[in-house]
C-alpha cells in the first residue's frame, strides 16, 4: 500500500464466489488495495472468521474498513430504537477489532420530529452511552467514522459530521462525495467544489487518512435516489476533479467504490488516478 490514494469495493467483488475470510486474495489479485466489509443487515461474522479475514488482509496488504448495519438511528424518539442502535454499534466495534478494520462507517440517524439541533443533542448523548459500554467491555481498538448522508431527512450533512467528530475521541469522518452532491442538489461540479470540502475538513479536523465513498448518483428534491456506474456520465459528481484535487492537496485517502460495479469501477478509479 505505497500509494497515497488507494481504492477498493464496498463489499465482496461481483465475481467473487468464495468465503469472505479469503476475499482479500481476490481483491489483491484484481489490483486493488482496500475492502469495506458490509454488515448491512446485522453483524453476522464471528470472532474466528473475523480474525481469519484480518490475517488474509494483512497477507495481501489490503486496508480493511467496516460498514455497520444500516438500521441505526442514534437520534430516534423511540428508546427501543436507540437501544438497538447502541447494541449494533457495540457489535460492530467488537467485530472491527477482531478483523482489524481501521474505520467503522455508520449513518448517524434521522431528524424525524426533531430540529437538527435537537437531533444532534440526542445523537451525542447516545454516542456517550456507546463509548461507556465499549469501555466497560474492554473494547479499545476502534475508530468510528460517521458518514455524510444523502437524504435531507437524515442527520449527517458535512457540518454535522464534522461536529460529531470534533466532539469525541476515536472518531473520523467518512466523506461520501455522492451523498454531498445529492443532498446539495448537484452541488459538486468541479475541482473548486471539491477543494472547498477538503479545505473545510483541513481547517476543522486533524485527519491522517481520509476515508471516502464514491459513486455517480441520481437524486430528487429529497436527496439521494439511486447509485449509478462511472460510465453513466449523465450523473455526477465528476470523477477526475476529485482525484486531481486529492493529489494536489496531498491527502492520504481510501476511496471505497459504491457504484453497482463495485470492484470494476474501483479499478477504473485507480486507472484514472494512475493516468493523472
C-alpha positions as CSV (number, residue, x, y, z in Angstrom):
1,X,0.0,0.0,0.0
2,X,2.6,2.6,-1.2
3,X,0.1,4.8,-3.0
4,X,-1.2,7.8,-1.1
5,X,-4.7,7.1,-2.6
6,X,-6.0,3.6,-2.6
7,X,-9.2,2.0,-3.9
8,X,-11.4,-0.9,-3.1
9,X,-15.0,-2.2,-3.3
10,X,-17.9,-1.7,-0.9
11,X,-18.4,-5.4,-0.2
12,X,-17.3,-8.6,-1.9
13,X,-16.4,-8.2,-5.6
14,X,-19.1,-9.1,-8.1
15,X,-17.3,-12.2,-9.5
16,X,-16.1,-13.5,-6.1
17,X,-17.7,-16.8,-5.1
18,X,-15.5,-17.9,-2.1
19,X,-15.6,-17.3,1.6
20,X,-15.4,-13.7,2.8
21,X,-12.5,-14.7,5.0
22,X,-10.4,-15.2,1.8
23,X,-11.8,-12.2,-0.2
24,X,-8.6,-10.2,0.1
25,X,-6.8,-12.8,-2.1
26,X,-9.2,-11.9,-4.9
27,X,-9.1,-8.2,-4.3
28,X,-5.3,-8.1,-4.3
29,X,-5.2,-10.2,-7.5
30,X,-7.5,-7.7,-9.2
31,X,-5.0,-5.0,-8.3
32,X,-7.0,-3.2,-5.6
33,X,-5.8,-2.2,-2.1
34,X,-8.9,-1.7,0.1
35,X,-12.0,-3.5,1.2
36,X,-15.1,-2.4,3.1
37,X,-16.8,-5.3,4.8
38,X,-20.6,-4.8,4.7
39,X,-22.6,-5.6,7.8
40,X,-25.6,-4.2,6.1
41,X,-28.3,-6.3,7.8
42,X,-26.5,-7.1,11.0
43,X,-23.1,-8.1,12.4
44,X,-23.1,-11.7,11.5
45,X,-19.4,-12.5,11.4
46,X,-18.0,-14.5,14.3
47,X,-14.6,-14.0,16.1
48,X,-12.8,-16.8,14.3
49,X,-13.9,-15.7,10.9
50,X,-13.1,-12.1,11.6
51,X,-9.6,-12.9,12.8
52,X,-9.1,-15.1,9.7
53,X,-10.2,-12.2,7.5
54,X,-7.6,-10.0,9.3
55,X,-4.8,-12.5,8.6
56,X,-5.9,-12.6,4.9
57,X,-6.0,-8.8,4.6
58,X,-2.5,-8.5,6.2
59,X,-1.1,-11.1,4.0
60,X,-2.4,-9.2,0.9
61,X,-1.7,-5.7,2.3
62,X,-5.4,-4.8,2.0
63,X,-6.7,-1.9,4.1
64,X,-10.0,-3.1,5.7
65,X,-12.9,-0.9,6.9
66,X,-16.3,-2.0,8.0
67,X,-19.8,-0.6,7.3
68,X,-22.0,-1.0,10.3
69,X,-25.7,-2.1,9.9
70,X,-28.0,0.3,8.1
71,X,-30.7,0.0,10.8
72,X,-29.1,2.6,13.1
73,X,-30.7,5.8,14.3
74,X,-28.9,7.5,17.2
75,X,-31.4,10.3,17.3
76,X,-34.6,8.3,17.3
77,X,-37.5,9.4,19.5
78,X,-38.1,5.7,20.3
79,X,-35.9,4.4,23.2
80,X,-36.0,0.9,21.8
81,X,-34.6,2.0,18.5
82,X,-31.8,3.9,20.4
83,X,-31.1,0.7,22.5
84,X,-30.9,-1.5,19.4
85,X,-28.7,1.1,17.6
86,X,-26.3,1.1,20.6
87,X,-26.1,-2.7,20.5
88,X,-25.4,-2.8,16.8
89,X,-22.6,-0.3,17.0
90,X,-21.1,-2.1,20.0
91,X,-21.3,-5.4,18.0
92,X,-19.6,-3.6,15.1
93,X,-16.8,-2.2,17.2
94,X,-16.1,-5.7,18.6
95,X,-16.1,-7.3,15.2
96,X,-14.0,-4.4,13.8
97,X,-11.4,-5.0,16.5
98,X,-11.2,-8.7,15.6
99,X,-10.9,-8.1,11.8
100,X,-8.5,-5.1,12.2
101,X,-10.9,-2.7,10.5
102,X,-9.4,0.8,10.6
103,X,-12.8,2.5,10.3
104,X,-16.4,1.7,11.3
105,X,-18.6,3.5,8.9
106,X,-22.2,4.3,10.0
107,X,-25.2,6.6,9.2
108,X,-25.9,8.7,12.4
109,X,-29.7,8.9,12.2
110,X,-32.7,10.9,11.1
111,X,-34.2,14.2,12.2
112,X,-37.8,12.9,12.3
113,X,-39.8,15.2,14.6
114,X,-36.8,17.0,16.0
115,X,-35.0,20.1,14.8
116,X,-31.4,19.4,13.5
117,X,-30.0,20.8,16.8
118,X,-32.2,18.6,18.9
119,X,-31.4,15.5,16.8
120,X,-27.7,16.3,17.2
121,X,-28.0,16.5,21.0
122,X,-29.7,13.2,21.2
123,X,-27.2,11.6,18.8
124,X,-24.3,12.8,21.0
125,X,-25.9,11.5,24.2
126,X,-26.3,8.1,22.5
127,X,-22.7,8.1,21.4
128,X,-21.6,8.8,25.0
129,X,-23.6,5.7,26.1
130,X,-21.9,3.7,23.3
131,X,-18.5,4.8,24.4
132,X,-19.2,3.9,28.1
133,X,-20.4,0.5,27.1
134,X,-17.3,-0.1,24.9
135,X,-15.1,0.9,27.8
136,X,-16.9,-1.5,30.2
137,X,-16.3,-4.3,27.7
138,X,-12.7,-3.5,27.2
139,X,-13.1,-2.8,23.5
140,X,-10.4,-0.2,22.7
141,X,-9.2,-0.5,19.1
142,X,-11.8,1.3,17.1
143,X,-12.4,4.4,15.1
144,X,-16.0,5.3,14.3
145,X,-16.5,7.0,11.0
146,X,-19.9,8.7,10.7
147,X,-20.8,9.2,7.1
148,X,-22.1,12.2,5.3
149,X,-25.7,11.2,4.4
150,X,-27.5,11.6,1.1
151,X,-31.1,12.5,2.1
152,X,-32.2,15.8,3.6
153,X,-34.2,13.9,6.2
154,X,-31.0,12.4,7.6
155,X,-28.7,13.7,10.3
156,X,-25.4,13.9,8.6
157,X,-24.6,16.9,6.4
158,X,-20.9,17.8,6.2
159,X,-21.0,20.3,9.1
160,X,-22.9,17.8,11.3
161,X,-20.4,15.0,10.6
162,X,-17.5,17.3,11.4
163,X,-19.3,18.4,14.6
164,X,-19.7,14.8,15.8
165,X,-16.0,14.1,15.0
166,X,-14.9,17.2,16.9
167,X,-16.9,16.1,19.9
168,X,-15.4,12.6,20.5
169,X,-12.1,10.8,20.6
170,X,-11.7,7.9,18.2
171,X,-13.9,9.5,15.6
172,X,-13.0,10.4,12.0
173,X,-15.4,11.3,9.1
174,X,-16.4,9.2,6.1
175,X,-16.9,11.6,3.3
176,X,-19.4,10.3,0.8
177,X,-19.0,12.8,-2.1
178,X,-22.0,11.4,-3.9
179,X,-24.2,12.0,-0.8
180,X,-22.9,15.6,-0.5
181,X,-23.7,16.1,-4.2
182,X,-27.2,14.6,-4.0
183,X,-28.1,16.4,-0.7
184,X,-26.9,19.7,-2.3
185,X,-29.0,19.1,-5.5
186,X,-25.9,18.7,-7.7
187,X,-23.6,20.9,-5.7
188,X,-20.3,19.3,-6.8
189,X,-19.5,20.5,-10.3
190,X,-15.7,21.0,-10.5
191,X,-12.4,21.0,-8.6
192,X,-13.2,24.2,-6.8
193,X,-16.2,22.5,-5.1
194,X,-14.0,19.6,-4.0
195,X,-11.4,22.0,-2.8
196,X,-14.0,23.8,-0.7
197,X,-14.9,20.5,1.1
198,X,-11.3,19.5,1.7
199,X,-10.3,22.9,2.9
200,X,-13.1,22.8,5.4
201,X,-12.1,19.4,6.6
202,X,-8.4,20.5,6.9
203,X,-9.5,23.6,8.9
204,X,-11.8,21.8,11.3
205,X,-10.2,18.3,11.8
206,X,-6.9,16.6,12.1
207,X,-7.2,13.7,9.6
208,X,-4.3,11.3,9.0
209,X,-6.1,9.4,6.3
210,X,-9.3,10.5,4.6
211,X,-11.9,7.7,4.3
212,X,-14.2,8.3,1.3
213,X,-17.1,6.7,-0.6
214,X,-17.7,7.4,-4.3
215,X,-20.4,6.7,-6.9
216,X,-22.3,8.5,-9.5
217,X,-25.7,9.3,-8.1
218,X,-29.2,10.2,-9.1
219,X,-31.2,12.5,-6.8
220,X,-34.6,14.1,-6.3
221,X,-35.6,17.2,-4.3
222,X,-35.3,15.0,-1.2
223,X,-31.7,13.9,-1.9
224,X,-30.2,10.6,-2.9
225,X,-32.3,8.3,-5.1
226,X,-30.0,5.7,-6.8
227,X,-26.4,4.8,-7.4
228,X,-25.1,4.6,-11.0
229,X,-21.9,3.4,-12.6
230,X,-18.9,5.5,-13.6
231,X,-19.8,5.1,-17.3
232,X,-23.2,6.7,-16.8
233,X,-21.7,10.2,-17.2
234,X,-25.1,12.0,-17.2
235,X,-24.9,11.6,-13.4
236,X,-22.5,13.4,-11.1
237,X,-20.4,14.1,-9.2
238,X,-17.4,14.4,-11.6
239,X,-14.6,11.8,-11.1
240,X,-11.3,13.3,-12.3
241,X,-11.6,16.6,-10.5
242,X,-11.8,14.7,-7.2
243,X,-8.7,12.7,-7.9
244,X,-6.8,15.8,-9.1
245,X,-7.8,17.8,-6.0
246,X,-6.8,15.0,-3.6
247,X,-3.4,14.7,-5.4
248,X,-2.9,18.5,-5.4
249,X,-3.7,18.7,-1.7
250,X,-1.5,15.7,-0.8
251,X,-4.2,13.8,1.0
252,X,-3.7,10.2,2.0
253,X,-7.1,8.7,1.1
254,X,-9.0,5.5,0.9
255,X,-11.8,5.6,-1.8
256,X,-14.4,2.9,-1.5
257,X,-16.4,2.4,-4.6
258,X,-20.2,2.1,-4.2
259,X,-21.4,2.0,-7.8
260,X,-23.3,-1.1,-8.9
261,X,-20.0,-2.3,-10.4
262,X,-18.1,-2.1,-7.1
263,X,-14.8,-3.6,-7.9
264,X,-14.8,-3.0,-11.7
265,X,-15.4,0.7,-11.1
266,X,-12.9,0.8,-8.3
267,X,-10.3,-0.4,-10.9
268,X,-11.5,2.3,-13.2
269,X,-10.9,4.9,-10.4
270,X,-7.4,3.5,-9.8
271,X,-6.7,3.7,-13.6
272,X,-7.8,7.3,-13.7
273,X,-5.6,8.0,-10.7
274,X,-2.6,6.4,-12.3
275,X,-3.2,8.4,-15.5
276,X,-3.2,11.7,-13.6
